[in-house]
Amino acid sequence: MREPTFLVLAALADGRKHGYALIAEAAELSDGRVQLKVGTLYAALDRLGEQGLVEGAGDEVVAGRLRRYYKLTDVGALRLEEEAARLAANAASARAKLRSRTAAKVATA
């Protein structure tokens, strides 16, 4: 799973959100590294909807503008959990390798 997709799913994990909120939360979750463009976000939401990972969660008009909300489906939550576990396992493996490297350097010093 690509990082922007992961961030969109993660942003929806705690409740429904509209597009601008998703863009802002993806930036926050990534410490500003990922800046989703509007077109990219809505293409991802369409794709995630087709995969059954997100679904529409209503519309509302705010200050004369339509806000469309999205929410994570149960299947989406499961997929997010699987991806988070995969990333955590990869990070743990990388940390173990770094510890081995450090230990080897100390042993040869």
C-alpha positions as CSV (number, residue, x, y, z in Angstrom):
1,M,0.0,0.0,0.0
2,R,1.3,3.4,-0.9
3,E,1.8,6.0,1.9
4,P,-0.9,8.4,0.7
5,T,-3.4,5.6,0.7
6,F,-2.3,4.5,4.2
7,L,-2.6,8.1,5.5
8,V,-6.1,8.5,4.0
9,L,-7.3,5.3,5.7
10,A,-5.5,6.3,9.0
11,A,-7.2,9.7,8.9
12,L,-10.6,8.0,8.6
13,A,-9.9,5.6,11.4
14,D,-11.3,7.8,14.1
15,G,-14.4,8.9,12.2
16,R,-15.9,10.4,9.1
17,K,-14.2,13.4,7.4
18,H,-14.6,15.6,4.4
19,G,-11.9,16.1,1.7
20,Y,-10.2,19.1,3.1
21,A,-10.0,17.5,6.6
22,L,-8.4,14.4,5.0
23,I,-5.8,16.5,3.2
24,A,-5.0,18.3,6.5
25,E,-4.8,15.2,8.6
26,A,-2.6,13.3,6.0
27,A,-0.2,16.2,6.3
28,E,-0.3,16.1,10.1
29,L,0.1,12.3,10.3
30,S,3.1,12.5,8.0
31,D,4.7,15.5,9.8
32,G,4.2,17.5,6.6
33,R,6.0,15.1,4.2
34,V,2.8,14.1,2.4
35,Q,0.8,17.0,0.9
36,L,-2.2,15.5,-0.9
37,K,-3.5,17.3,-3.9
38,V,-7.3,17.5,-4.3
39,G,-7.3,15.5,-7.5
40,T,-5.1,12.8,-6.0
41,L,-7.3,12.6,-2.9
42,Y,-10.5,12.1,-4.8
43,A,-9.0,9.6,-7.2
44,A,-7.8,7.6,-4.2
45,L,-11.2,7.9,-2.5
46,D,-12.9,6.6,-5.7
47,R,-10.5,3.7,-5.9
48,L,-10.8,2.9,-2.1
49,G,-14.6,3.1,-2.5
50,E,-14.5,0.6,-5.4
51,Q,-12.3,-1.7,-3.2
52,G,-14.9,-1.4,-0.4
53,L,-12.4,0.2,2.0
54,V,-14.2,3.6,2.3
55,E,-17.8,4.7,1.7
56,G,-19.7,8.0,1.5
57,A,-21.0,9.2,4.9
58,G,-23.2,12.1,3.9
59,D,-23.1,15.6,2.5
60,E,-23.6,18.9,4.2
61,V,-23.5,22.5,3.0
62,V,-21.1,24.8,5.0
63,A,-20.8,28.4,4.0
64,G,-22.6,27.7,0.8
65,R,-20.2,24.9,-0.2
66,L,-20.9,21.2,-0.4
67,R,-18.8,19.0,1.9
68,R,-18.9,15.3,1.1
69,Y,-17.9,13.1,4.0
70,Y,-16.3,9.7,3.9
71,K,-15.9,6.9,6.4
72,L,-13.8,3.8,6.8
73,T,-15.6,0.5,6.3
74,D,-15.0,-2.5,8.5
75,V,-13.1,-4.1,5.6
76,G,-11.1,-0.8,5.4
77,A,-10.3,-0.9,9.1
78,L,-9.1,-4.5,8.8
79,R,-6.9,-3.6,5.8
80,L,-5.5,-0.6,7.7
81,E,-4.7,-2.8,10.7
82,E,-2.9,-5.3,8.4
83,E,-0.9,-2.6,6.8
84,A,0.0,-1.0,10.1
85,A,1.2,-4.4,11.4
86,R,3.2,-5.0,8.3
87,L,4.9,-1.6,8.6
88,A,5.6,-2.1,12.3
89,A,7.2,-5.5,11.6
90,N,9.4,-4.0,8.9
91,A,10.4,-1.2,11.2
92,A,11.3,-3.7,14.0
93,S,13.4,-5.7,11.5
94,A,15.2,-2.6,10.4
95,R,15.9,-1.6,14.1
96,A,17.2,-5.1,14.8
97,K,19.6,-4.8,11.9
98,L,20.8,-1.4,13.1
99,R,21.4,-2.8,16.6
100,S,23.4,-5.7,15.1
101,R,25.4,-3.2,13.1
102,T,26.1,-1.1,16.2
103,A,27.1,-4.2,18.2
104,A,29.4,-5.4,15.4
105,K,31.1,-2.0,15.3
106,V,31.6,-2.0,19.1
107,A,33.0,-5.5,19.0
108,T,35.6,-4.6,16.3
109,A,36.6,-1.3,18.0
